[in-house]
Amino acid sequence: MSTTSHTSDDSSSIKKTLPINPNLLNELEEQARGIADDLEAMFQNLKSQMFQASVVTSASFDVYKQTVENYGTEITEASNKTRELIELCDQLDKEFVDIQTLG
């Protein structure tokens, strides 16, 4: 029983609504297409920027890795040269002891 009254209420409310303006619908569709196009362009721009950011980030990691490797090499070389210098100083110290003994 309530189903029948509900259906009659729907049909009477449809009769009371204003007619749909096809021009207004067309304008809304055009605006929706424009918004969709703008959104797609924005996402393409964002995709491009994210790709560029990933390239720069990857390059910075490569630079960091190379820097660490170079510092490691330089530190090793400096340590070896320091060790050589200490050995030479020890050798000179022994030679000076011999000279002091002569004097």
One Martini backbone bead per residue (centre of mass of N, CA, C, O) as a GRO file, in nm:
protein
  103
    1MET     BB    1   0.057   0.063  -0.022
    2SER     BB    2   0.305   0.249   0.005
    3THR     BB    3   0.408   0.203  -0.283
    4THR     BB    4   0.181   0.347  -0.434
    5SER     BB    5   0.210   0.627  -0.299
    6HIS     BB    6   0.505   0.666  -0.376
    7THR     BB    7   0.465   0.665  -0.684
    8SER     BB    8   0.268   0.903  -0.695
    9ASP     BB    9   0.465   1.107  -0.571
   10ASP     BB   10   0.681   1.093  -0.793
   11SER     BB   11   0.502   1.183  -1.033
   12SER     BB   12   0.421   1.457  -0.909
   13SER     BB   13   0.716   1.569  -0.877
   14ILE     BB   14   0.789   1.562  -1.175
   15LYS     BB   15   0.569   1.765  -1.265
   16LYS     BB   16   0.693   2.004  -1.075
   17THR     BB   17   0.932   2.023  -1.233
   18LEU     BB   18   1.154   2.158  -1.421
   19PRO     BB   19   1.273   2.194  -1.711
   20ILE     BB   20   1.531   2.094  -1.902
   21ASN     BB   21   1.814   2.261  -2.010
   22PRO     BB   22   2.014   2.189  -2.274
   23ASN     BB   23   2.216   2.426  -2.261
   24LEU     BB   24   2.299   2.379  -1.969
   25LEU     BB   25   2.409   2.095  -2.009
   26ASN     BB   26   2.622   2.168  -2.220
   27GLU     BB   27   2.777   2.364  -2.040
   28LEU     BB   28   2.846   2.159  -1.818
   29GLU     BB   29   3.003   1.966  -2.002
   30GLU     BB   30   3.218   2.169  -2.091
   31GLN     BB   31   3.324   2.230  -1.807
   32ALA     BB   32   3.399   1.939  -1.740
   33ARG     BB   33   3.605   1.908  -1.967
   34GLY     BB   34   3.787   2.142  -1.881
   35ILE     BB   35   3.854   2.028  -1.603
   36ALA     BB   36   3.971   1.761  -1.705
   37ASP     BB   37   4.196   1.888  -1.874
   38ASP     BB   38   4.331   2.044  -1.643
   39LEU     BB   39   4.385   1.796  -1.468
   40GLU     BB   40   4.559   1.645  -1.671
   41ALA     BB   41   4.776   1.866  -1.698
   42MET     BB   42   4.854   1.867  -1.400
   43PHE     BB   43   4.944   1.568  -1.388
   44GLN     BB   44   5.161   1.590  -1.605
   45ASN     BB   45   5.328   1.802  -1.458
   46LEU     BB   46   5.373   1.637  -1.203
   47LYS     BB   47   5.512   1.401  -1.339
   48SER     BB   48   5.749   1.564  -1.451
   49GLN     BB   49   5.852   1.674  -1.178
   50MET     BB   50   5.898   1.397  -1.045
   51PHE     BB   51   6.104   1.299  -1.248
   52GLN     BB   52   6.309   1.526  -1.206
   53ALA     BB   53   6.348   1.471  -0.905
   54SER     BB   54   6.456   1.180  -0.941
   55VAL     BB   55   6.703   1.255  -1.108
   56VAL     BB   56   6.834   1.443  -0.901
   57THR     BB   57   6.846   1.240  -0.670
   58SER     BB   58   7.020   1.032  -0.814
   59ALA     BB   59   7.258   1.222  -0.869
   60SER     BB   60   7.316   1.288  -0.570
   61PHE     BB   61   7.389   0.999  -0.491
   62ASP     BB   62   7.629   0.975  -0.682
   63VAL     BB   63   7.791   1.207  -0.561
   64TYR     BB   64   7.806   1.098  -0.277
   65LYS     BB   65   7.948   0.832  -0.342
   66GLN     BB   66   8.198   0.959  -0.475
   67THR     BB   67   8.283   1.125  -0.231
   68VAL     BB   68   8.328   0.893  -0.036
   69GLU     BB   69   8.537   0.746  -0.207
   70ASN     BB   70   8.741   0.980  -0.223
   71TYR     BB   71   8.783   1.015   0.080
   72GLY     BB   72   8.886   0.732   0.129
   73THR     BB   73   9.134   0.756  -0.050
   74GLU     BB   74   9.259   1.008   0.085
   75ILE     BB   75   9.284   0.889   0.369
   76THR     BB   76   9.465   0.654   0.296
   77GLU     BB   77   9.696   0.822   0.177
   78ALA     BB   78   9.744   0.998   0.429
   79SER     BB   79   9.811   0.764   0.618
   80ASN     BB   80  10.053   0.654   0.462
   81LYS     BB   81  10.220   0.919   0.470
   82THR     BB   82  10.228   0.942   0.776
   83ARG     BB   83  10.371   0.677   0.826
   84GLU     BB   84  10.624   0.748   0.662
   85LEU     BB   85  10.699   0.997   0.828
   86ILE     BB   86  10.738   0.851   1.096
   87GLU     BB   87  10.960   0.660   0.997
   88LEU     BB   88  11.158   0.887   0.918
   89CYS     BB   89  11.174   1.016   1.198
   90ASP     BB   90  11.285   0.766   1.341
   91GLN     BB   91  11.538   0.743   1.167
   92LEU     BB   92  11.651   1.025   1.234
   93ASP     BB   93  11.664   0.985   1.538
   94LYS     BB   94  11.876   0.758   1.526
   95GLU     BB   95  12.092   0.924   1.374
   96PHE     BB   96  12.116   1.149   1.592
   97VAL     BB   97  12.217   0.968   1.814
   98ASP     BB   98  12.480   0.896   1.672
   99ILE     BB   99  12.582   1.190   1.652
  100GLN     BB  100  12.577   1.254   1.959
  101THR     BB  101  12.783   1.037   2.031
  102LEU     BB  102  13.017   1.161   1.868
  103GLY     BB  103  13.001   1.451   2.022
   0.00000   0.00000   0.00000
